[in-house]
Amino acid sequence: MKISGSEALSLDRASAEQFAEWFALLADPTRVRLLHTLSTSRSGSMRIGDLAELLGISQSTCSHHCQVLKKVGFVVVDKVGTSSMVSVNPACCTGLPHAADVVMGTLSAPPCCPSDLPADVIARPAVEADMAAILAIYEEGLLTRNATFETSVPTIDELRAKWLPGMAWVAELDGRVAGWTAIQPVSDRACYAGVGETSVYVTETARGRGVGKALLFTQVTEADRAGLWTLQTSIFPENRASLALHRSAGYRTLAVRARVAQLDGVWRDTVMLERRSDIN
């Protein structure tokens, strides 16, 4: 989401200095290759000697780069016996994409949720009478081939069964259901009880009128109220409006999952985003 004029958000000096240090370190292609090699290795950890061999550099040079990256928290270096083992700091995997989003103006300091809500859109819990409209809007999104990997419309019972109880809402515009959002569990394990996978769909004729904004506001505030601590979603990179909408609600980019699945026989990427609650 681009912000301009009087609405422009400033980047505080401390964050700017930190991001500049990160980007300056990555101006060295050897360090970029080093991070990539570690991140894509099977174990996520390598001996410095093995890493140096893969990169085609001396062990002393590799060790120097690892120490530089360690100072800013990109990697962790541990002594195991007589060997030095280096691995990527997991926080780096989220911190770097987040920093890029902030610098490019697509994400500010994580907000609670959209605040400039449209007065003519009413968001409320979904009820049985809404299900036909919900399915119709879902089918619209499915046909765009930029909303979901699914290729067929589920039944009402199949769709409802995916959602967490009480975690589905619709938005009304001009007296009609114009969009919906829902949260489904990511796992049946107790430790992930507060983690939900989200979906948002807006009918084509209502796009650009704040329906998605009203739905995201309801989604994140009600999720907070229900005790959920993490919301996650995957969005096709071509769906720029949805990416901007989610970022405005405090979602941040975790990763781009390259060629993660096929749709109509074509490999597609997805952008994985996450919102961590500040109160749960």
N, C-alpha and C positions, 0 to 999 in steps of 0.2 A: 504494500500500500504506500503510495507516494504521498508525502506531506509537504505542503509548500506554503509560502506567504506567512501570515500571522500564526498559522497552526504549526509551523515547523518546530521540531523538537531538537534541542541542543544536546550534544554529547558531552558529558562532563569530562573535565581535563584528565582525571585519574584513569578513567576508562580508555580515553583516547591514547594516553601514554602506554597503557598496558597493551592495547591492541596493536599500536605501532611497533612495540617491541616484538610481539609475536610475528607480525608480518615481515619485519626486518630479518628475523632469524630464518624465515622461510624463503627469503630471497635467494638463498643458496640452494641450487638444484640438488646437491648431494644430500642435504638435510631433508628435502622433500622426498627424495627417493628412499632415504633411510626410514622415514616415518611410514611411507607407503609399504615398504617391504615388511616392516614389523606388523603393521595393521592387517596385512593380508596373509601373514604366515599362519600355518595351521594351529600352532600352539599360542600364538600371540606373544611369544617370548623367544629370544635367541641369544646365543653366546656372541659376544662382540667379535670374536675371531671368525665365526661362521657368517655373521652379517657383513664383515669387511670383505670376505671372499665373494659373497653374492654381489656386492656393490662394486667390486673391482678396485678397492682402495686398500691402503695399508692399514694394519690393525691400529697403529698409533693415531692415524687420521680419523678412523672410525671412532675410536675411544674419545678423541677430542670433540667430535660432533655430538656424541652421546652426552658428554658432560655439559656442553652448551645447552642442549635441549632439556637436560635434566634441571638446569637452573631455573628455567621458566615453567617447569612442571609438565612438559610435553611427554617425557619418558621417565621411567623408573629404572634405576640401575641397582642390582643386588649382587652380592658376592655369594656364589654357590661353590663351595670347595675352593678350587684354584681358578675358577672361571668367573668372569663378570657377565651376568645375564641382564639383558635390557628388554624392556617391554613398554608398550604405549600406556600412558596414564589414561584410564577410561574417561576422565573428565575432559581430556583433550578432544575426544571424539564429539562431544557436544559443545564445548567451549568455542572451538574454531568456527563451526557453522553459525553459531549464535553471534559471534563477533562480526562475521561478514554481514549478517542480516542487519545488525545495528548500524554498522558503518554505511551501508547502502540505503539506509532509511526505510527498510521494510519491517523493522522491528525496533521499538523503543525499549526502555526498561519495561519488563513485563507488566502490562496493565491488568486490572481485574477483569475487565470486559468492556465492550463498547458502551459508551456513555450517552452519545447523541442519538437516542432511540427515536424512531418515527412515532408520531402521535396517533397515526391512523392504523397501526399494526398492533393487534392484540395477541399475545402469546399466552397459552393456557395448556393444562394437561390434556393429552390425547384421550378421547373416549371411543367407545365402540362405533358410534355413528360417524367417526372421522375416518375409519379404516379404508373405505372405498376411495376417498380422496387421497389418502396417504399412498395407497397402491398406485393410483393414477399418476401421481407426482413422481413416485419411484420409477415408474415405467418411462416417463419423460427423460429422467436422468440416465436410465439404462440405455436409451436409444442414442444419446449423444456420444456414447463410447468414451466419455471422459469423466465418468462419475464412479464406475464400479467395474470389477471384472465379471460380475454376474451377467448372464445373457438371457435369463428368463425371469419373469415376475413370479415371486413366491405367492402362496396363498396367504390369506389374512392370518390364519393360525400359525403358519410357518414363520411369518415375519414377526408377529407378536411374541412368539416363543423365544426369539433371540434376545429380546430386550430385558433389562433388569426391571423388576416390578416398580411401577411408578416413575420410570425414567424415560418417558416419551412425551413430547409436547408438539403442539401444532401452532401455527401463526395464522390468524385471520386477517384478511384485508378485504375491504368492501363487502364484509359479511360472508366471505367464502374462505375455505382453507387454502392458503397459498404456499405453505411449506411445512416441513416437520423436521424434528431432530430427535434422536434417541441414543441411549447408551446401552451397550451390551457388555457382559463380562468378558474378560480376556482369558480367564482360567477358572476352573472349579476348585483350585487350591486355596485354602484359607488365607495364605500369606498375600494373595493378590486380590482379596475381597474389595479393596478400595481402588482398584485399577479398572477403568472402563474404556471400551473402544466406541468412538462416537461416529455418528452419521448425520449429515445435514443435506436436505433437499429442498429446493425452491422451484415452484412452477415457473415456466419460461415467461409467461405474461406478467409476472410480478417481480422479475429480477430488476435490480437497480432502485427498488423502492424501500429498502431497509428491512425486508423480511428476514434475510439471513442474519442481519445484525441483531434483531429482536430475538431470534431463535438462539443465537450464541450467548446472548446475555442471560437468557433463561437457563440454557444448558449449564453454563459454568457456575452460576449462582446457586441453582438447585443442586448441582453435584456437590458443591461445597457444603450446602445445608445438610445433605444426606450423608456426609462423612467420607465421600470419595476423595482420595488424595492425588490421583493421577488420571488424566484423560489423554488418550492417544488416538491418532487417526492417520491414515495413509491417503494421499491425494495425488492424482496424476499431475505431473509438472505442467501440462498444458492447461490445467484448470487454475489459471492465475487468480481469478476472482475469489475462488475458495481459499487459496493459499493466503491471500491478503486478508480475507475475513478472519481466518483462524489466527493469524499473527496479531491482528488487532485485539483479539481476546486473550492474549498472553501465551498462545502456543508458540513453541520455538522449534526450529528445524533440528532434528536429530541426525538424519542421514538421507541420502538419496539411494534407494535400493535399485540398482541397475538391472534391467532385464529380469525382474523378479517373477513375472508370470506372463502368460500369453493371453491375448484377447483377440479373437477372430484370427488366430494363427500368427499374430504379430507380437513379438516380445515388447513389453512395456516397462518403463521405469515408474516408481512411485516415490514421493517425498514423505518421509515419516516425521510427524510432528507430535509434540507432547506438551501438555500443560500441567505443571505441578502446583497444587493448591498451596496458598500461603497460610491457611488456617488449619489444615488437617495433617 
